[in-house]
Amino acid sequence: MIKLLLLLLLLTTTTTTTTTTTTLAKQPYSLVQSQKPAPKPHHEKLTHLRVFLHHIVSGRCPNSVQVAQAASTNTSSSFFGQVNVIDNALTEGPAMASKLVGRAQGLYALASQEGVGLLMAMNFAFMDGKYNGSTITVLGRNMVSTPVREMPVIGGSGLFRLARGYVQAKTYSSDMKTTNAVVEYNCFVLHY
């Protein structure tokens, strides 16, 4: 009698599970729905922005802070493995007293064993004028010793939504003792 009850219980559970699975398989997805894309103007615009990034590692208020480093056995002269988080000022001109137009926020990793090569991942968050509240996102390789470095713009927000393009970085000035620097960024951004 007990064997018969166990067999009936097993058959009931299997039937219920199969029925539930079959019912769920026939239902349309409720969380994934297609959406119509937002209306866009007929053509993309090319915007050229020139800003100066102030990279300050030393002093009482640095805007680039080391958050990780390689093991102490790493003797690389390129500081391979170091990671810094940044919140660099972006200004209209090269002087720190120039008008603040935004912040470069993100991180970089020293990702080259030969030469100082950075992997940059940052947003240029604009805080002034027409582009206030908009961002462009830069992700790429920055070989610091090269006179002009080019990195891709992979996206953006606000007026730069769906952005693509590139930036060119050129060191305007640097202090070898402190490693503080001012870098000119020319941003060429295609957006709607």
TARADA-V261970 format. One record per pair of residues at least 12 apart in sequence whose ideal C-beta (glycine too) atoms are under 6 Angstrom apart, sorted by the first residue. I is the first residue (numbers start at 0). J is the second residue. D is the distance in Angstrom with one decimal. If there is no record, write none. Layout:
BEGIN
I,J,D  I,J,D
END
This chain:
BEGIN
39,191,4.7  40,191,5.5  43,189,4.7  43,191,5.9  45,189,5.6  46,188,4.9  47,187,5.6  48,186,4.3  49,185,5.3  50,89,4.4  50,184,5.2  51,90,5.0  51,93,4.8  51,181,5.6  51,183,5.6  52,87,4.9  52,89,5.8  52,103,5.2  52,182,4.6  52,184,5.8  53,87,5.7  53,88,4.5  53,95,5.8  53,181,5.7  54,87,5.5  54,180,4.6  55,179,5.1  56,178,5.0  56,179,5.9  57,177,4.1  62,86,5.0  62,87,5.1  63,83,5.0  63,85,4.8  64,84,5.5  65,83,5.2  66,82,5.4  66,84,5.3  67,82,4.0  68,81,4.9  75,112,5.8  77,111,5.7  77,114,5.9  77,115,5.4  78,109,4.6  79,109,5.6  79,112,4.9  81,109,4.5  82,108,4.7  83,107,5.6  84,106,4.9  85,105,6.0  86,102,5.7  86,104,5.2  87,103,4.2  89,101,4.2  89,103,5.7  93,171,5.0  93,181,5.3  100,127,4.6  101,123,5.8  101,124,5.3  101,125,4.1  101,126,4.9  102,124,5.1  103,121,5.1  103,123,5.6  104,122,5.4  104,124,5.8  105,120,5.0  105,121,3.0  105,122,5.9  106,120,5.7  107,119,4.9  114,144,5.9  115,143,4.4  116,142,5.0  117,141,4.2  119,139,5.9  119,141,4.9  120,138,5.1  121,137,5.4  122,134,4.6  122,136,5.3  123,135,4.9  130,158,5.8  132,157,5.1  133,157,3.0  133,158,4.4  133,159,5.0  134,155,5.5  134,156,4.7  135,152,5.3  135,155,4.4  135,159,5.0  135,162,5.6  135,188,5.8  136,153,5.3  136,154,4.6  136,155,6.0  137,150,5.3  137,152,5.9  137,166,5.6  138,153,5.0  139,151,5.2  147,167,5.4  147,169,5.2  148,168,4.5  149,165,5.5  149,167,5.4  150,166,5.4  151,165,5.5  152,164,4.2  152,165,5.9  152,188,5.6  159,190,5.0  162,188,5.0  162,190,4.4  163,189,5.3  164,187,4.8  164,188,4.2  164,189,5.1  165,187,5.7  166,184,5.3  166,186,4.8  167,185,4.7  168,182,5.3  168,184,5.4  169,183,4.8  170,182,5.5  171,183,4.8
END
